[in-house]
Amino acid sequence: MSSTQAEQKLSPLLLGAIGVVYGDIGTSPLYALHATFAGSHPLPVIAANILGVLSVMFWTIMLLVSFKYVGIMMRADNNGEGGSLSLLGLVSRLTEQKTGLKWFVTTLGIFAAALFFGDSMITPAISVLSAVEGLEVISNQFSVYILPVTMIVLTGLFFIQKRGTGAVGIAFGPIMILWFTCLAVFGVIAIARSPEVLYALNPVYALRFLTADSRIAFLALGAIVLAVTGGEALYTDMGHFGKFPIRLSWFSFVMPALVLNYFGQGALLLHNPEAIDNPFYLLGPAGALIPMVLLATAATVIASQAVISGAFSVASQSVQMGFLPRMEIRQTSDKAQGQIYAPFTNWTLYLAVVFLVFTFQSSSNLAAAYGIAVTGTMAIDTLLVAFVAVLLWRWPLLVAIPVISVLLIVDLTYFAANTLKIPQGGWFPLCVALVSFTVLTTWKRGRKLLLDETTRLKVPLQAIIDGVDDMSRVSGTAVFLIPDGDGAPSAMLHNLKHNHVLHERNILLTVVVEDKPYVTRGNRFLIKDLGKNFYRVKLFYGFMQTPDIPFALELCGSEALPFDMMDTSFFVSRALIVSSPKPGMAKWRERLFVALSKNAMNATDFFNIPANRVVEMGTRIEI
């Protein structure tokens, strides 16, 4: 490949990475430094604190984002995909034979996904609110419009989700390039006026700040960490753009722009401590204030869009991996598989964002709620990647233990600092995470109990096959959707009991979701001839793919098992779940599982099966 061709392929990836991946961390300058000095635990705006905070921010960005996520975490890809659930799938395969260890890492991965849902609710609220607060800098008379304008922007953002992000995404890259360019330019201008701010590059200033008054420094860490919120998105979005474009755009453009802007705000505070009221907007020239408010609003919408899309992906992955009941997932693009829309997730996020905006009413107040979910996720990511480093990469323990220990100490220190913000608002993401974790684990446990009981009640399939010669057969094909197992489907037994017939050809169909993001068409299905026109068919999908049974069955035609949809009936078992005298889980969890089951999307719609070809059979099952 020529260098010109390589550049033509790389440029769109770089543009897309800058436009999507860095929205969250790229809008942190709007509120991070302000929250540190004027938040719930304010700091005196003096030179020692300014240089100390900037030094801690800089080296935190270097350690947690540049070294940990860009350097280490992006190596832990699951067939090119990143993110907590993808990492969980990778670690689960590595710990397959170690039951206790697998349970531990599964719990960690589920809790990381639960924390993400809390984070995805706060990010749109704090990002858009902090941008619109620029109206107050223009004139105090505009302060009454901050909440209404914020709600208009957010409402419009959530309403357009059903249309997909393909068209809007084209504009993301150029807007974010302009955004980061402005960050860098305004930062450089301010640094030129007070170049002494560059002393903060020396880690000694960070150490002095952390040791001069450890209590004050510890409280400040709860806000300083806001400078790296969104750093985990580099790993989560790796599958969309690839490692190299994300790494290149980070080191060559995004990171320098962020550092220059933070140091520019610090230089402004050294020169004018009263600018702490809104150091971001006061950093630029007065004539640029209105355009910057508009640009910041656009940038925060992009940051929010990235988080919302991420929530859709996590919800979809959770469904495919068996942690959530089936729900409606719509593909919004026929070209990009990752572009999806989950209506329930979208409107749940919207209601939560509305609650946050009207409850906290300012970005400073919301900053108290922000950070605990991010730092918790970062700590879990460190623990999970430790297993990858030792079990897959074969790092020597003399290397792995010191590296992981340093990263974990930093993560847990920031997490501990954020726990102090629980009374001020940190309770919200923790409550969301706790509810999400309960739902995810309850559904997983309930499905296992249901599968175990179904397996126990099954009649051996071979008994049906052996006696098929004495049964009436009708023309056509019957497809029975079943979980992975060897028994006869309950729908088949009900059909025999009530109709006293079998179809000419009977297919026992199982959909298997692998611990990897994608399964190619060549590996989509496995067919086993059981004799007497009985077949077992397994369809394999990755956890980022949406099953489409009719389309997959058409592919089976290449394996001498052709299907005519007009001559095929699909038999689906609908379980009526009741409590057993000795339930397998707590009563309240059992009720939750039953409620989730009743509200789950039916298999017909989820698997894209034509409704007029489906026969449902009810089964009463005790768990």
Legacy VTK file of the C-alpha trace (Angstrom):
# vtk DataFile Version 3.0
C-alpha trace
ASCII
DATASET POLYDATA
POINTS 623 float
0.000 0.000 0.000
1.355 3.436 -0.928
1.765 6.205 1.655
-1.002 8.185 -0.082
-3.458 5.274 0.208
-2.521 4.802 3.870
-3.143 8.487 4.544
-6.519 8.310 2.781
-7.564 5.439 5.058
-6.061 6.960 8.224
-7.488 10.472 7.871
-11.179 9.537 8.299
-10.287 7.379 11.311
-8.353 10.232 12.908
-11.206 12.646 12.205
-13.761 10.201 13.608
-11.665 9.465 16.700
-11.270 13.163 17.489
-14.993 13.713 16.914
-16.333 10.810 18.966
-13.757 9.393 21.367
-12.612 12.596 23.041
-15.922 14.393 23.556
-16.141 13.634 27.290
-12.542 14.262 28.323
-12.346 17.132 25.810
-15.085 19.128 27.552
-13.646 18.636 31.064
-11.809 22.017 30.908
-15.249 23.631 31.139
-15.581 22.670 34.800
-12.591 20.698 36.184
-10.377 23.557 37.441
-13.357 25.629 38.557
-14.737 22.675 40.558
-11.360 22.143 42.213
-11.083 25.704 43.558
-14.757 26.685 43.921
-16.565 23.365 44.371
-17.869 21.632 47.476
-14.375 21.761 49.071
-12.965 25.126 47.851
-9.249 25.880 47.778
-7.652 29.305 48.271
-6.673 30.669 44.847
-2.989 31.196 45.588
0.107 30.409 43.532
1.146 27.330 45.537
-2.284 25.729 45.150
-2.603 26.674 41.478
0.771 25.164 40.547
0.182 22.154 42.786
-3.259 21.361 41.353
-2.015 21.779 37.771
0.920 19.479 38.466
-1.357 16.793 39.952
-3.728 17.167 36.977
-0.919 16.878 34.448
0.669 13.792 35.978
-2.740 12.170 36.522
-3.464 12.609 32.808
-0.045 11.152 31.996
-0.425 8.151 34.309
-4.104 7.215 34.019
-4.855 8.202 30.427
-1.564 8.144 28.500
0.129 5.250 30.319
-2.778 3.141 31.590
-5.514 3.461 28.965
-3.574 4.376 25.826
-0.469 2.373 26.671
-1.740 -0.721 28.514
-5.532 -1.095 28.348
-5.699 -0.752 24.570
-3.521 -3.845 24.292
-6.252 -5.827 26.092
-8.579 -5.985 23.110
-11.225 -8.660 22.611
-10.982 -9.265 18.861
-10.333 -5.545 18.418
-13.075 -4.394 20.813
-12.667 -2.606 24.133
-14.841 -1.624 27.100
-15.697 -3.227 30.436
-17.978 -5.977 29.079
-15.585 -6.760 26.246
-12.750 -6.980 28.772
-14.966 -9.201 30.930
-15.473 -11.554 27.972
-11.709 -11.738 27.445
-10.918 -12.393 31.115
-13.776 -14.930 31.376
-12.132 -17.061 28.692
-8.800 -16.843 30.507
-10.373 -17.975 33.805
-12.756 -20.556 32.299
-11.364 -23.456 34.338
-11.171 -21.518 37.629
-14.747 -21.292 38.929
-14.124 -19.055 41.945
-11.918 -16.691 39.984
-14.394 -16.497 37.118
-17.197 -15.605 39.536
-15.011 -12.799 40.954
-14.126 -11.260 37.580
-17.713 -11.613 36.340
-18.944 -9.701 39.373
-16.346 -6.990 38.754
-17.288 -6.707 35.080
-21.016 -6.504 35.823
-20.430 -3.794 38.424
-18.290 -1.811 35.975
-21.160 -1.924 33.468
-23.564 -0.846 36.229
-21.316 2.104 37.130
-21.245 3.126 33.477
-25.024 3.579 33.464
-24.675 6.038 36.364
-21.894 7.884 34.579
-23.899 8.057 31.326
-26.671 9.922 33.147
-24.428 12.578 34.710
-22.216 13.323 31.685
-24.920 14.907 29.458
-26.265 16.937 32.373
-22.947 18.380 33.597
-21.464 18.869 30.116
-24.359 20.785 28.551
-25.099 22.707 31.756
-21.472 23.873 32.089
-21.467 25.066 28.464
-24.748 26.976 28.719
-23.530 28.634 31.937
-21.432 30.790 29.639
-24.603 32.859 29.187
-24.097 34.125 32.723
-20.587 35.296 31.825
-22.007 37.273 28.895
-24.533 38.965 31.197
-26.038 38.212 34.596
-29.435 38.930 33.052
-29.117 35.687 31.081
-28.758 33.515 34.201
-32.507 32.807 34.306
-32.248 31.207 30.857
-29.540 28.680 31.759
-31.844 25.861 32.898
-34.462 26.328 30.143
-31.816 26.450 27.388
-30.063 23.405 28.888
-33.309 21.444 28.879
-34.120 22.468 25.291
-30.697 21.274 24.111
-30.888 17.991 26.037
-34.482 17.287 25.008
-33.590 17.813 21.360
-30.552 15.557 21.768
-32.569 12.643 23.161
-35.404 13.089 20.660
-33.085 12.790 17.643
-31.563 9.511 18.857
-34.164 7.428 17.018
-32.983 8.916 13.726
-29.454 7.629 14.234
-26.180 9.491 14.440
-24.775 8.854 10.985
-25.623 12.254 9.479
-24.764 14.176 12.651
-21.535 12.230 13.064
-20.091 13.670 9.858
-19.944 17.080 11.551
-18.468 15.802 14.825
-14.837 15.696 13.689
-14.514 19.258 12.303
-16.350 20.747 15.304
-14.095 18.965 17.794
-10.971 19.907 15.833
-12.073 23.548 16.065
-12.823 23.032 19.765
-9.406 21.593 20.621
-7.685 24.227 18.477
-9.422 26.972 20.470
-8.463 25.259 23.720
-4.817 25.215 22.678
-4.703 28.754 21.246
-6.347 30.412 24.242
-4.112 28.394 26.552
-0.928 29.423 24.748
-1.907 33.120 24.838
-2.477 32.989 28.594
0.729 30.997 29.229
2.715 33.594 27.279
1.512 36.228 29.763
2.433 34.148 32.820
5.025 31.559 31.715
5.864 30.744 35.347
2.826 28.449 35.285
4.974 25.927 33.384
6.793 25.187 36.643
3.825 22.907 37.325
5.239 20.413 34.809
7.722 19.509 37.535
6.234 16.664 39.637
7.833 18.222 42.722
4.978 20.737 42.798
2.481 17.876 42.844
4.316 16.227 45.745
4.473 19.504 47.662
0.743 20.065 47.208
-0.130 16.520 48.280
2.101 16.582 51.369
1.740 20.204 52.562
-1.761 19.568 53.934
-2.828 16.006 53.190
-6.436 16.605 54.270
-6.963 19.553 51.898
-5.137 17.738 49.103
-7.250 14.621 49.587
-10.444 16.676 49.350
-9.140 18.393 46.204
-8.507 15.044 44.491
-12.263 14.527 44.291
-12.444 17.436 41.817
-9.028 17.075 40.157
-10.089 13.665 38.812
-12.682 15.439 36.653
-9.782 16.223 34.296
-9.575 12.533 33.317
-13.279 11.634 33.192
-13.827 10.287 29.727
-10.365 8.732 29.563
-11.967 5.288 29.644
-13.761 6.161 26.386
-10.448 5.756 24.556
-10.593 2.064 25.420
-14.346 1.664 24.989
-14.369 3.112 21.442
-11.262 1.252 20.302
-13.261 -1.113 18.090
-14.760 1.733 16.078
-11.519 3.457 15.092
-8.597 1.173 15.948
-5.661 1.555 18.302
-3.309 3.550 16.097
-5.689 6.427 15.170
-6.728 6.839 18.816
-3.151 6.808 20.054
-1.899 9.127 17.327
-4.687 11.692 17.785
-4.249 11.617 21.574
-0.509 12.214 21.712
-0.245 14.574 18.736
-3.342 16.747 19.157
-5.849 16.128 21.956
-3.551 15.768 24.961
-1.414 18.834 24.090
-4.579 20.927 23.591
-6.011 19.852 26.955
-2.763 20.448 28.846
-2.266 23.865 27.238
-5.805 24.899 28.192
-5.495 23.748 31.798
-2.170 25.538 32.139
-3.668 28.577 30.412
-6.475 28.658 32.992
-3.833 28.329 35.704
-1.859 31.228 34.207
-5.041 33.317 34.196
-5.629 32.558 37.879
-2.044 33.475 38.746
-2.628 36.825 37.081
-6.260 37.310 38.209
-7.487 35.025 41.053
-11.017 36.459 40.725
-11.336 34.721 37.355
-12.099 31.546 39.299
-15.795 32.408 38.801
-15.458 30.856 35.323
-11.822 30.465 34.285
-12.681 28.673 31.058
-14.782 31.421 29.472
-12.684 34.248 30.951
-9.578 32.727 29.377
-10.461 33.863 25.854
-10.876 37.395 24.525
-14.162 39.136 25.314
-15.135 39.274 21.640
-14.939 35.482 21.395
-17.258 34.819 24.324
-20.534 34.320 22.425
-18.953 32.115 19.701
-17.236 30.067 22.429
-20.540 29.515 24.250
-22.035 28.221 20.988
-18.958 26.074 20.243
-18.888 24.714 23.809
-22.574 23.807 23.575
-21.920 21.949 20.324
-18.904 20.179 21.875
-20.881 19.101 24.940
-23.711 17.800 22.751
-21.109 15.691 20.949
-19.694 14.500 24.291
-23.203 13.604 25.444
-23.938 11.832 22.175
-20.880 9.641 22.580
-21.924 8.645 26.110
-25.537 7.980 25.080
-24.368 5.810 22.173
-22.104 4.001 24.625
-25.083 3.332 26.905
-26.958 1.834 23.949
-23.978 -0.429 23.223
-23.649 -1.559 26.851
-27.395 -2.282 27.016
-27.234 -4.280 23.783
-24.162 -6.216 24.942
-25.868 -6.935 28.276
-28.878 -8.406 26.463
-26.729 -10.569 24.202
-24.598 -11.799 27.125
-27.679 -12.729 29.164
-27.495 -9.983 31.808
-30.670 -8.169 30.699
-33.996 -9.378 29.307
-34.629 -8.984 25.596
-35.422 -5.387 24.679
-35.975 -3.485 21.459
-32.700 -2.641 19.741
-32.988 -0.854 16.413
-30.244 -0.650 13.813
-30.118 2.985 12.624
-27.668 2.380 9.807
-27.446 -0.282 7.122
-23.713 0.414 6.787
-22.391 0.703 10.339
-23.445 -2.111 12.664
-22.467 -0.208 15.810
-25.081 2.494 15.219
-28.075 1.367 17.256
-30.958 2.865 19.177
-32.416 1.388 22.373
-35.706 3.203 23.136
-36.029 2.073 26.764
-32.430 3.017 27.573
-32.791 6.360 25.773
-35.859 7.530 27.693
-34.589 6.182 31.014
-31.435 8.268 30.525
-33.512 11.296 29.553
-35.681 11.160 32.687
-32.572 10.766 34.846
-30.862 13.733 33.133
-33.967 15.914 33.653
-33.954 14.951 37.337
-30.255 15.814 37.666
-30.511 19.198 35.946
-33.444 20.397 38.030
-32.125 18.880 41.267
-28.536 20.189 41.123
-29.148 23.261 38.870
-25.449 24.083 38.284
-22.331 22.343 36.998
-20.568 23.056 40.320
-23.268 21.181 42.232
-23.276 18.364 39.675
-19.501 18.041 39.979
-20.159 16.680 43.472
-22.086 13.803 41.908
-19.554 13.245 39.155
-16.409 11.192 39.493
-17.286 8.315 41.798
-18.673 6.182 38.971
-15.689 6.960 36.726
-13.074 6.230 39.392
-14.864 3.013 40.336
-14.827 1.881 36.707
-11.141 2.786 36.392
-10.245 0.704 39.455
-12.194 -2.293 38.131
-10.505 -1.951 34.724
-7.122 -2.079 36.469
-8.058 -5.268 38.330
-9.370 -6.957 35.178
-6.376 -6.002 33.044
-4.128 -7.462 35.757
-5.514 -10.915 34.892
-4.838 -10.271 31.210
-1.275 -9.127 31.933
-0.456 -12.240 33.962
-2.521 -14.950 32.225
-2.381 -13.796 28.581
0.631 -11.522 28.173
2.675 -13.590 30.651
4.157 -10.580 32.421
6.632 -11.621 35.117
5.200 -11.018 38.571
8.170 -8.758 39.345
6.872 -6.443 36.614
3.115 -6.966 36.914
2.791 -6.473 40.679
4.562 -3.059 40.888
2.836 -1.654 37.768
-0.662 -2.817 38.703
-0.139 -1.803 42.349
0.796 1.774 41.425
-2.178 2.122 39.072
-4.561 0.564 41.599
-3.317 2.795 44.423
-3.916 5.894 42.283
-7.362 4.654 41.176
-8.445 3.765 44.704
-7.105 7.040 46.119
-9.237 8.998 43.669
-12.187 6.709 44.382
-11.771 7.238 48.128
-11.610 11.016 47.628
-14.866 10.860 45.679
-16.626 8.868 48.400
-16.531 12.059 50.471
-18.863 13.572 47.878
-21.562 10.953 48.442
-23.719 13.219 50.663
-23.417 16.111 48.153
-24.553 14.061 45.163
-22.281 11.062 44.812
-25.181 8.983 46.102
-26.925 9.277 42.740
-24.516 7.301 40.507
-24.024 4.781 43.313
-27.782 4.252 43.600
-28.060 3.873 39.816
-25.138 1.425 39.832
-26.654 -0.571 42.708
-30.036 -0.827 40.979
-28.377 -1.736 37.655
-26.146 -4.339 39.318
-29.166 -5.875 41.077
-31.112 -6.106 37.819
-28.162 -7.530 35.858
-27.298 -10.200 38.429
-30.939 -11.086 39.167
-31.690 -11.685 35.517
-28.526 -13.764 35.059
-29.299 -15.862 38.154
-32.973 -16.255 37.252
-32.167 -17.409 33.732
-29.779 -20.021 35.115
-32.417 -21.340 37.521
-34.955 -21.398 34.690
-32.553 -23.279 32.410
-31.692 -25.784 35.159
-35.367 -26.516 35.863
-36.197 -26.763 32.149
-33.330 -29.194 31.665
-34.499 -31.298 34.619
-38.004 -31.632 33.199
-36.983 -32.518 29.660
-37.753 -35.820 27.972
-34.771 -37.360 26.140
-34.950 -36.381 22.487
-33.794 -39.811 21.382
-37.023 -41.291 22.765
-39.001 -39.060 20.383
-36.759 -39.925 17.436
-36.963 -43.660 18.150
-40.761 -43.561 18.197
-41.233 -41.265 15.235
-42.235 -44.128 12.906
-45.446 -44.589 14.894
-46.413 -40.923 14.741
-48.364 -38.959 12.151
-46.221 -36.564 10.093
-47.383 -33.403 8.343
-45.574 -31.635 5.554
-43.367 -28.643 6.246
-40.595 -27.692 8.617
-40.938 -27.037 12.338
-38.254 -24.914 14.017
-38.121 -25.171 17.811
-36.217 -22.404 19.611
-34.450 -23.974 22.574
-31.590 -23.165 24.963
-28.439 -25.220 24.667
-29.289 -28.755 25.842
-30.042 -32.311 24.784
-33.678 -32.810 25.767
-36.783 -32.591 23.613
-38.224 -29.037 23.426
-41.281 -28.501 25.613
-43.051 -26.931 22.613
-42.539 -30.187 20.692
-43.991 -32.216 23.563
-47.002 -29.910 23.773
-47.513 -30.203 20.028
-47.476 -33.993 20.291
-49.780 -33.966 23.320
-52.429 -31.667 21.843
-52.122 -32.162 18.054
-50.734 -35.750 17.962
-48.501 -34.928 14.979
-44.921 -34.108 14.054
-43.742 -32.120 11.096
-41.929 -33.816 8.247
-38.728 -32.016 9.195
-37.875 -30.829 12.729
-35.117 -28.334 13.557
-33.913 -27.783 17.117
-32.462 -24.268 16.960
-30.169 -22.689 19.561
-28.739 -19.164 19.443
-25.306 -19.020 21.097
-23.701 -15.682 22.011
-19.917 -15.985 22.213
-17.526 -14.134 24.561
-16.250 -12.137 21.604
-17.753 -9.159 19.781
-18.265 -10.615 16.310
-18.675 -14.002 14.629
-18.100 -14.158 10.879
-20.686 -15.581 8.478
-18.452 -18.565 7.804
-18.688 -19.506 11.482
-22.335 -18.545 11.884
-23.910 -22.014 12.106
-23.279 -25.615 13.043
-25.613 -28.344 11.738
-25.922 -31.872 13.129
-28.122 -34.517 11.488
-29.838 -36.518 14.241
-31.544 -38.905 11.813
-35.140 -39.325 10.621
-35.302 -35.683 9.488
-34.351 -34.268 12.888
-31.570 -31.665 12.937
-29.810 -29.689 15.627
-28.739 -26.231 14.412
-26.647 -23.782 16.428
-26.371 -20.141 15.356
-23.350 -18.278 16.706
-23.216 -14.513 17.246
-20.874 -12.088 18.938
-22.123 -9.967 21.830
-22.128 -6.882 19.585
-24.286 -8.502 16.902
-28.090 -8.666 16.633
-29.438 -12.151 15.828
-31.562 -12.443 12.687
-32.848 -16.020 12.518
-34.573 -15.981 9.085
-31.468 -14.524 7.452
-29.218 -17.042 9.214
-31.410 -19.963 8.156
-31.109 -18.851 4.541
-27.337 -19.238 4.948
-27.928 -22.840 6.017
-29.026 -23.561 2.453
-25.352 -23.699 1.505
-25.026 -26.711 3.839
-27.765 -28.757 2.117
-30.407 -27.679 4.619
-32.585 -25.322 2.576
-35.464 -23.415 4.139
-38.681 -22.155 2.576
-40.072 -19.564 5.008
-43.601 -20.023 3.652
-43.410 -23.716 4.567
-41.739 -23.232 7.971
-43.371 -22.832 11.378
-41.509 -21.568 14.440
-42.465 -23.024 17.805
-41.615 -20.880 20.827
-42.060 -21.837 24.483
-43.336 -19.066 26.747
-42.578 -19.873 30.369
-45.077 -19.058 33.115
-42.756 -18.655 36.071
-44.048 -19.450 39.556
-42.338 -19.681 42.911
-41.271 -23.102 44.122
-41.533 -24.192 47.792
-37.742 -23.866 47.968
-36.871 -20.927 45.691
-33.353 -20.635 44.302
-33.044 -16.972 45.258
-34.571 -14.464 47.658
-38.291 -13.826 47.296
-37.840 -10.165 46.342
-35.336 -11.096 43.651
-37.701 -13.780 42.404
-40.477 -11.176 42.083
-38.068 -8.862 40.258
-37.139 -11.652 37.853
-40.805 -12.435 37.156
-41.498 -8.732 36.517
-38.534 -8.502 34.144
-39.690 -11.647 32.347
-43.183 -10.238 31.807
-41.763 -7.056 30.306
-39.141 -8.734 28.144
-39.462 -8.355 24.394
-40.904 -11.534 22.894
-38.589 -13.848 21.020
-40.509 -13.407 17.770
-39.692 -9.711 17.480
-36.221 -9.962 18.986
-35.054 -12.635 16.554
-36.836 -10.971 13.614
-39.124 -13.970 13.003
-42.243 -13.324 10.884
-45.145 -13.169 13.373
-47.483 -15.135 11.087
-45.093 -18.118 11.148
-44.931 -18.423 14.973
-46.767 -20.807 17.307
-46.378 -20.096 21.036
-46.695 -22.830 23.645
-47.084 -21.980 27.340
-45.138 -23.867 30.001
-45.468 -23.576 33.785
-42.053 -23.670 35.483
-41.147 -23.387 39.171
-37.856 -21.751 40.153
LINES 1 624
623 0 1 2 3 4 5 6 7 8 9 10 11 12 13 14 15 16 17 18 19 20 21 22 23 24 25 26 27 28 29 30 31 32 33 34 35 36 37 38 39 40 41 42 43 44 45 46 47 48 49 50 51 52 53 54 55 56 57 58 59 60 61 62 63 64 65 66 67 68 69 70 71 72 73 74 75 76 77 78 79 80 81 82 83 84 85 86 87 88 89 90 91 92 93 94 95 96 97 98 99 100 101 102 103 104 105 106 107 108 109 110 111 112 113 114 115 116 117 118 119 120 121 122 123 124 125 126 127 128 129 130 131 132 133 134 135 136 137 138 139 140 141 142 143 144 145 146 147 148 149 150 151 152 153 154 155 156 157 158 159 160 161 162 163 164 165 166 167 168 169 170 171 172 173 174 175 176 177 178 179 180 181 182 183 184 185 186 187 188 189 190 191 192 193 194 195 196 197 198 199 200 201 202 203 204 205 206 207 208 209 210 211 212 213 214 215 216 217 218 219 220 221 222 223 224 225 226 227 228 229 230 231 232 233 234 235 236 237 238 239 240 241 242 243 244 245 246 247 248 249 250 251 252 253 254 255 256 257 258 259 260 261 262 263 264 265 266 267 268 269 270 271 272 273 274 275 276 277 278 279 280 281 282 283 284 285 286 287 288 289 290 291 292 293 294 295 296 297 298 299 300 301 302 303 304 305 306 307 308 309 310 311 312 313 314 315 316 317 318 319 320 321 322 323 324 325 326 327 328 329 330 331 332 333 334 335 336 337 338 339 340 341 342 343 344 345 346 347 348 349 350 351 352 353 354 355 356 357 358 359 360 361 362 363 364 365 366 367 368 369 370 371 372 373 374 375 376 377 378 379 380 381 382 383 384 385 386 387 388 389 390 391 392 393 394 395 396 397 398 399 400 401 402 403 404 405 406 407 408 409 410 411 412 413 414 415 416 417 418 419 420 421 422 423 424 425 426 427 428 429 430 431 432 433 434 435 436 437 438 439 440 441 442 443 444 445 446 447 448 449 450 451 452 453 454 455 456 457 458 459 460 461 462 463 464 465 466 467 468 469 470 471 472 473 474 475 476 477 478 479 480 481 482 483 484 485 486 487 488 489 490 491 492 493 494 495 496 497 498 499 500 501 502 503 504 505 506 507 508 509 510 511 512 513 514 515 516 517 518 519 520 521 522 523 524 525 526 527 528 529 530 531 532 533 534 535 536 537 538 539 540 541 542 543 544 545 546 547 548 549 550 551 552 553 554 555 556 557 558 559 560 561 562 563 564 565 566 567 568 569 570 571 572 573 574 575 576 577 578 579 580 581 582 583 584 585 586 587 588 589 590 591 592 593 594 595 596 597 598 599 600 601 602 603 604 605 606 607 608 609 610 611 612 613 614 615 616 617 618 619 620 621 622
